[in-house]
Amino acid sequence: MNRYTLTVTCPAKRGIVAAIAGFLADRGCNIVDSAQFDDAENRQFFTRVSLVSEESVRLPTLQQEFLPIAQAFNMTHAFHNEGEKMKVVIMVSRFGHCLNDLLYRWRIGALPIEIVAVISNHLDYQKVVVNHDLPFHHIKVTKDNKPEAEAEQMRIVEDTGAELVVLARYMQVLSDEMCRKMSGRIINIHHSFLPSFKGANPYKQAFERGVKLIGATSHYVTADLDEGPIIEQDVIRVTHAQSSEDYVSLGRDVESQVLARAIHAHIHRRVFLNGNKTVVLPAAPSSLASEKMG
């Protein structure tokens, strides 16, 4: 059996679900998981359908034969083979908590991706990456060589066929050109104190102000710094009895979890861009186990 995912975005109108279900049924496909959202404000419809088919039903055939329906409903759509892991490039600077968390989840199969490269502007995590038998690329970035450094980063992305770039606390601002070229394909993570506590030591600033909640936000990268469409967020409570070092430790933990969940949703094709926002369709309980196992 083949297992595929169909993703669809189109203007909202009657008959979309029936047309998709009828098309799949006529070709001997069985829907095993389906989620949808009708945005009444923007009049846009989003759906993700997971299906199984006989070996004789091939992806290119489904894609080609679906075109008349896609054209009739003005759909942006794609069929994906669920057996193929998404190729990912991870970028990191000097904070390694997110990188180490992703490598662990990848190693145990909880994050079913193919890490094709790790890029860093420092050498701190070269040994960690190499010990995982992964390619490590040290690309130093200065104000004088930034265009050349970014061109080298893009060369690696293109040469490896990476579909997603993850900024695992990569502390360099990407150019507007790279953000546009990779729109919807770069995920970032940062603390959720913005815009309250900017600059260095945001957790120390939060400690000094006595905040009670520490959070993290993962989003797609755009030309507007840290203001791209949000994919995932979470918070954790802190108290007056905890130190600024506790804030940092707890903050790094929630950052790692939020980033992993954002990547998990993206690689399973559950995230749809919807203007300045995202639609993140949920997984059915029965499909969560198979997704976690890859």
FENFEN-V895966 format. One record per pair of residues at least 6 apart in sequence whose ideal C-beta (glycine too) atoms are under 7 Angstrom apart, sorted by the first residue. I is the first residue (numbers start at 1). J is the second residue. Records with the same first field share a line. If there is no record, write none. Layout:
I=J, J
This chain:
1=52, 53, 54, 55
2=52, 53, 55, 57
3=52, 82, 83
4=51, 53, 59, 62, 79, 80, 81, 82
5=48, 50, 80, 82, 269
6=49, 51, 77, 79
7=48, 77, 78, 269
8=47, 75, 77
9=44, 46, 75, 76, 272
10=16, 45, 73, 74, 75, 76
11=43, 44, 45, 74
12=38, 43, 44, 45
13=73
16=45, 73
17=36
19=69, 73
20=49
21=31
23=66, 69
24=31, 51
27=53, 57
28=53, 54, 57
29=51, 52, 53, 57
30=51, 52
31=49, 51
32=50, 51, 52
33=50, 283, 284, 287
34=47, 49
35=47, 48, 281, 282
36=46, 47
37=46, 279, 281
38=45
39=274
42=274, 275
44=274
46=272, 279, 281
48=269, 270, 281
50=82, 287
59=79, 81
62=79
63=79
66=77
70=77
80=269
85=112, 113, 114, 294
86=113, 114, 163, 164, 267
87=114, 116, 160, 161, 162, 163
88=113, 114, 115, 116, 162, 164, 166
89=116, 117, 119, 156, 157, 160, 162, 165
90=99, 102, 115, 118, 166, 168
91=119, 120, 165, 166, 167, 168, 170
92=99, 118, 120, 125, 168, 169, 170
93=120, 121, 122, 169, 170, 171
94=122, 124
95=169
96=124, 125
97=252, 255, 256
98=168, 169, 189, 255, 256, 259
99=125, 168
101=256, 260
102=111, 168, 260
103=132
105=111, 260
106=113, 115
109=293, 294
110=292
111=260, 263, 264
112=294
113=267
115=134
116=160, 162
117=135, 137, 156, 160
118=129, 134, 136
119=137, 139, 153, 156
120=138
121=139, 140, 141, 172
123=138
126=136, 138
129=136
130=136
137=156
139=149, 152, 153
140=149
141=149, 172
150=175, 178
154=178
157=165
163=185
164=185, 187, 266
165=182, 185, 186
166=187, 263
167=186, 187, 188, 189, 221
168=189, 259
169=189
173=225
174=221
176=223
179=221, 222, 223
180=223
184=220, 273
186=220, 221
187=218, 220, 231, 262, 263, 266
188=218, 219, 221
189=216, 218, 255, 258, 259
190=217, 226
191=202, 215, 216, 251, 255
192=215, 216, 217, 233
193=202, 206
194=226
197=205, 206
203=244, 247, 248, 251
204=244
206=214, 247
207=244, 247
210=240
211=238
212=237, 238
213=235, 237
214=235, 236, 238, 247, 250, 251, 254
215=233, 234, 235, 254
216=233, 234, 254, 255, 258
217=230, 233, 258
218=231, 232, 258, 259, 262
219=228, 229, 230, 231
220=228, 229, 231
221=228
222=228
229=273, 276, 277, 278
230=278
231=262, 265, 266, 271, 278, 280
232=258, 261, 262, 265
233=258
234=254, 257, 258
236=250, 254
238=246, 247, 250
265=271, 280
268=291
270=280, 281, 283
271=278, 280
272=278, 279
283=291
